[in-house]
Amino acid sequence: MRYVTARWKEKQRDDAYRIYITDALMAISNNTMTFGGGSSISVRFADLIYRKQDTRTGDEVAADVIKRAGLTLAGRKDELT
């Protein structure tokens, strides 16, 4: 069990280091971009790797929530599918 715990802590430390370095590089590129013009990356490494991005529209999200909750809108059940 100690091995698993040690490996988990090592992975957490490595991930934190990667996120710190990529955030620092992003800050440097943003500062350079504002000074010299040009473009830079707008998405964080941590957001790309660790967060699931939802690309649905607001209507699609609302329809999904209503459908999962088992609700119906007055006479509009067919529009939610």
C-alpha positions as CSV (number, residue, x, y, z in Angstrom):
1,M,0.0,0.0,0.0
2,R,2.9,2.4,0.6
3,Y,4.1,1.9,-2.9
4,V,0.7,3.0,-4.3
5,T,0.5,6.0,-2.0
6,A,4.1,7.0,-3.0
7,R,3.3,6.7,-6.7
8,W,0.1,8.7,-6.3
9,K,1.9,11.5,-4.5
10,E,4.7,11.5,-7.1
11,K,2.1,11.8,-9.9
12,Q,0.3,14.6,-8.1
13,R,3.7,16.4,-7.6
14,D,4.6,15.9,-11.3
15,D,1.2,17.2,-12.5
16,A,1.4,20.2,-10.3
17,Y,4.9,21.0,-11.7
18,R,3.7,20.6,-15.3
19,I,0.7,22.9,-14.6
20,Y,2.9,25.5,-12.9
21,I,5.5,25.5,-15.8
22,T,2.8,25.7,-18.5
23,D,1.0,28.5,-16.7
24,A,4.3,30.4,-16.4
25,L,5.0,30.0,-20.1
26,M,1.5,31.1,-20.9
27,A,2.0,34.2,-18.8
28,I,5.3,35.0,-20.6
29,S,3.7,34.5,-24.0
30,N,0.8,36.7,-23.1
31,N,3.1,39.5,-21.8
32,T,5.2,39.2,-25.0
33,M,2.1,39.3,-27.1
34,T,0.7,42.5,-25.6
35,F,4.1,44.1,-25.9
36,G,5.1,43.0,-29.4
37,G,1.8,42.1,-30.9
38,G,0.9,38.7,-32.3
39,S,-1.1,35.9,-30.7
40,S,-0.8,33.4,-27.9
41,I,-2.4,30.3,-26.7
42,S,-5.7,31.0,-24.9
43,V,-6.4,27.6,-23.2
44,R,-4.5,26.4,-20.2
45,F,-2.8,23.0,-20.2
46,A,-4.7,22.0,-17.1
47,D,-8.0,22.8,-18.8
48,L,-7.1,20.7,-21.9
49,I,-5.9,17.7,-19.9
50,Y,-8.1,17.6,-16.8
51,R,-11.4,19.2,-17.6
52,K,-14.0,17.9,-19.9
53,Q,-15.2,20.8,-22.1
54,D,-18.9,20.9,-22.9
55,T,-19.5,22.2,-26.4
56,R,-23.3,21.9,-26.3
57,T,-25.5,25.0,-26.7
58,G,-27.6,26.3,-23.8
59,D,-30.8,24.8,-25.3
60,E,-29.1,21.3,-25.6
61,V,-27.9,21.5,-22.0
62,A,-31.4,22.5,-20.8
63,A,-33.1,19.7,-22.8
64,D,-30.6,17.2,-21.4
65,V,-31.3,18.3,-17.8
66,I,-35.1,18.2,-18.4
67,K,-34.9,14.8,-20.0
68,R,-32.7,13.3,-17.2
69,A,-35.0,14.7,-14.6
70,G,-38.0,13.0,-16.2
71,L,-39.8,16.3,-16.7
72,T,-41.9,17.4,-19.6
73,L,-42.8,20.9,-20.8
74,A,-46.6,21.3,-21.3
75,G,-47.3,19.5,-24.5
76,R,-43.7,19.7,-25.8
77,K,-42.2,16.3,-24.9
78,D,-41.4,15.6,-28.6
79,E,-39.1,18.7,-28.8
80,L,-36.7,17.5,-26.1
81,T,-35.4,14.4,-27.9
